[in-house]
Amino acid sequence: MSTTRIVLRSLLATSLLALTGLATAQPRPPAGLQETMDIGDEPGRVSTEEVSITEGPYARQMVLFRSNEAPGTVVIHSGERFLYIVQGNGRALRYGIGVGREGFTWSGQVQVSRKAEWPDWRPPPEMIQRQPYLPRFMAGGPGNPMGARALYLGSTVFRVHGTNQPETIGQAISSGCFRLANGDIVDLYDRVPVGTKVIIRHKATL
């Protein structure tokens, strides 16, 4: 057998092995995506109904709160992981929240533009691009990552909403939304009408 034929057969065998490996190998997500999957939402997970944070610093409670804002105004301090409803007389009702992870924090002033009970979930295109495994639509219900209620913030894609992961309250893992335990978002929902002023700050101001 000529040297040329031996070389050609060797190349052919190598190519077949490579193709077989491609056919059987399981695709792996990039490291960045894998990290996102570890900390992201969990569609289909059902948390205990009407969970509220009742102990520790993130429990709903009345606190001293210095503000010039009118009673009823919602103030979010994302750096502290708290949402406040101004009550006047130097007090506010405070809720523990989960906030956007690094690179997904924001600040500004908006109004509550819409409210929804057991809202549907439509991940925005930017989120699907980052996490292509997410469903394009999920009907509202106990297994929905949006939780029991949602307050839509102006014309943005961001919301104050419930979560089926109450253990994430106090953490920075979302894509820019603010999440509360389901029992707490139900309480907040009943107190905050459409049109309410919402101020988002990274931290408290003196």
C-alpha positions as CSV (number, residue, x, y, z in Angstrom):
1,M,0.0,0.0,0.0
2,S,1.4,3.4,-0.9
3,T,2.3,6.0,1.6
4,T,-0.3,8.3,0.2
5,R,-3.1,5.8,0.8
6,I,-2.0,5.2,4.4
7,V,-2.0,8.9,5.1
8,L,-5.5,9.3,3.5
9,R,-6.9,6.4,5.5
10,S,-5.5,7.8,8.7
11,L,-7.0,11.2,8.0
12,L,-10.4,9.6,7.2
13,A,-10.4,7.6,10.5
14,T,-9.5,10.7,12.5
15,S,-12.4,12.7,10.8
16,L,-14.9,9.9,11.6
17,L,-13.8,9.8,15.3
18,A,-14.2,13.6,15.5
19,L,-17.7,13.5,13.9
20,T,-18.8,10.7,16.3
21,G,-17.6,12.8,19.3
22,L,-19.6,15.8,18.0
23,A,-22.7,13.7,17.7
24,T,-22.5,12.3,21.2
25,A,-21.1,15.2,23.2
26,Q,-23.5,17.2,25.3
27,P,-23.4,21.0,24.8
28,R,-22.3,22.9,27.8
29,P,-23.4,26.5,28.5
30,P,-20.6,29.1,28.8
31,A,-19.3,29.7,32.3
32,G,-21.1,33.0,32.6
33,L,-24.5,31.5,31.6
34,Q,-24.0,28.7,34.1
35,E,-23.5,31.2,36.9
36,T,-26.7,33.0,35.7
37,M,-28.6,29.7,35.9
38,D,-27.4,29.2,39.4
39,I,-28.8,32.5,40.7
40,G,-31.6,33.1,38.3
41,D,-35.4,32.6,38.5
42,E,-36.8,29.1,38.8
43,P,-39.9,28.8,36.6
44,G,-42.2,26.1,38.0
45,R,-41.0,26.2,41.5
46,V,-43.8,26.6,44.0
47,S,-43.1,28.2,47.3
48,T,-45.2,28.1,50.4
49,E,-48.4,30.1,49.8
50,E,-48.5,33.6,51.2
51,V,-45.0,33.5,52.7
52,S,-44.0,36.6,54.7
53,I,-40.7,37.5,56.3
54,T,-41.5,37.5,60.0
55,E,-38.1,37.5,61.7
56,G,-34.8,39.3,61.3
57,P,-33.9,42.6,59.7
58,Y,-36.1,42.0,56.6
59,A,-39.3,41.5,58.4
60,R,-42.1,43.9,57.6
61,Q,-42.2,46.6,60.3
62,M,-42.8,50.3,61.1
63,V,-39.5,52.2,61.5
64,L,-38.3,55.7,61.9
65,F,-37.7,57.3,58.5
66,R,-36.7,60.8,57.8
67,S,-38.2,62.0,54.4
68,N,-39.7,65.1,52.8
69,E,-41.8,63.0,50.6
70,A,-45.6,62.9,50.9
71,P,-47.2,60.0,52.8
72,G,-47.9,57.1,50.5
73,T,-44.7,57.6,48.5
74,V,-42.6,54.4,47.9
75,V,-38.9,54.8,48.4
76,I,-36.5,52.0,47.6
77,H,-33.0,51.8,49.0
78,S,-31.5,49.0,46.9
79,G,-28.1,49.1,48.6
80,E,-29.8,48.4,51.9
81,R,-32.4,45.9,50.5
82,F,-35.4,47.8,51.8
83,L,-38.6,49.3,50.4
84,Y,-40.4,52.0,52.4
85,I,-43.9,53.4,52.3
86,V,-43.7,56.9,53.8
87,Q,-46.3,57.3,56.6
88,G,-45.5,60.8,57.7
89,N,-44.4,62.0,61.1
90,G,-40.9,60.6,60.6
91,R,-42.1,57.0,60.1
92,A,-42.4,54.5,57.3
93,L,-43.5,50.9,56.8
94,R,-40.5,48.9,55.7
95,Y,-40.2,45.7,53.7
96,G,-37.2,43.6,53.0
97,I,-36.6,43.1,49.3
98,G,-34.3,41.4,46.8
99,V,-32.6,43.7,44.2
100,G,-30.7,43.6,41.0
101,R,-27.3,42.0,40.9
102,E,-24.1,43.8,40.0
103,G,-24.6,45.5,36.6
104,F,-28.4,45.5,36.9
105,T,-28.9,48.2,39.5
106,W,-30.6,51.5,38.6
107,S,-32.0,54.6,40.2
108,G,-34.6,57.2,39.3
109,Q,-38.2,58.3,39.9
110,V,-41.2,56.6,38.3
111,Q,-44.9,56.0,39.0
112,V,-46.8,52.8,39.5
113,S,-48.3,52.5,36.0
114,R,-50.2,49.2,36.4
115,K,-51.0,46.5,39.0
116,A,-51.6,42.8,38.5
117,E,-52.6,39.9,40.7
118,W,-50.8,36.6,39.9
119,P,-49.2,38.3,36.8
120,D,-48.1,36.5,33.7
121,W,-44.4,36.4,33.0
122,R,-42.9,37.4,29.6
123,P,-39.1,37.6,30.0
124,P,-37.9,40.6,28.0
125,P,-35.7,39.9,24.9
126,E,-32.6,41.0,26.8
127,M,-33.2,38.4,29.5
128,I,-33.9,35.7,27.0
129,Q,-30.6,36.5,25.2
130,R,-28.7,36.1,28.5
131,Q,-30.7,33.0,29.6
132,P,-32.1,31.3,26.5
133,Y,-33.4,28.4,28.5
134,L,-36.2,30.6,30.0
135,P,-39.8,30.2,28.7
136,R,-41.1,32.9,26.4
137,F,-44.3,33.0,28.3
138,M,-45.6,31.6,31.6
139,A,-49.1,32.1,32.9
140,G,-49.6,33.6,36.4
141,G,-49.8,31.2,39.3
142,P,-47.9,29.8,42.3
143,G,-45.1,28.5,40.2
144,N,-44.5,31.8,38.4
145,P,-41.3,33.7,39.3
146,M,-43.4,36.9,39.3
147,G,-45.1,35.7,42.4
148,A,-48.6,36.7,43.8
149,R,-48.7,40.4,42.8
150,A,-46.8,42.9,40.6
151,L,-46.5,46.7,40.5
152,Y,-45.3,47.9,37.1
153,L,-42.8,50.8,37.2
154,G,-43.6,53.5,34.7
155,S,-42.7,52.5,31.1
156,T,-39.7,50.5,32.2
157,V,-39.5,46.7,32.0
158,F,-38.9,46.6,35.8
159,R,-41.5,45.7,38.5
160,V,-41.9,45.3,42.2
161,H,-43.2,41.8,42.4
162,G,-43.5,38.7,44.5
163,T,-41.2,35.6,44.2
164,N,-41.3,31.9,44.4
165,Q,-37.9,32.1,46.1
166,P,-38.5,33.9,49.4
167,E,-35.0,32.8,50.6
168,T,-33.5,35.4,48.1
169,I,-34.9,38.4,50.0
170,G,-32.0,40.5,51.1
171,Q,-29.9,39.3,48.1
172,A,-28.8,41.0,44.9
173,I,-29.7,38.4,42.2
174,S,-32.4,39.8,39.9
175,S,-32.2,41.4,36.5
176,G,-33.3,44.8,37.9
177,C,-36.7,44.1,39.4
178,F,-37.4,44.4,43.1
179,R,-38.9,41.2,44.7
180,L,-40.7,40.6,48.0
181,A,-42.0,37.5,49.6
182,N,-45.5,36.7,48.4
183,G,-47.2,37.6,51.7
184,D,-45.4,40.9,51.8
185,I,-46.1,41.9,48.1
186,V,-49.8,41.1,48.8
187,D,-49.7,43.5,51.7
188,L,-47.9,46.2,49.7
189,Y,-50.2,45.8,46.7
190,D,-53.2,46.7,48.8
191,R,-51.5,49.8,50.1
192,V,-50.2,51.2,46.8
193,P,-52.6,52.5,44.2
194,V,-51.8,53.1,40.5
195,G,-50.1,56.5,40.1
196,T,-48.0,56.2,43.3
197,K,-44.7,58.0,43.2
198,V,-41.7,55.5,43.4
199,I,-38.2,56.8,44.1
200,I,-35.3,54.3,43.6
201,R,-32.0,55.1,45.3
202,H,-29.0,53.0,45.7
203,K,-28.6,54.1,49.3
204,A,-30.2,56.4,51.9
205,T,-29.5,60.1,51.5
206,L,-28.9,62.5,54.5
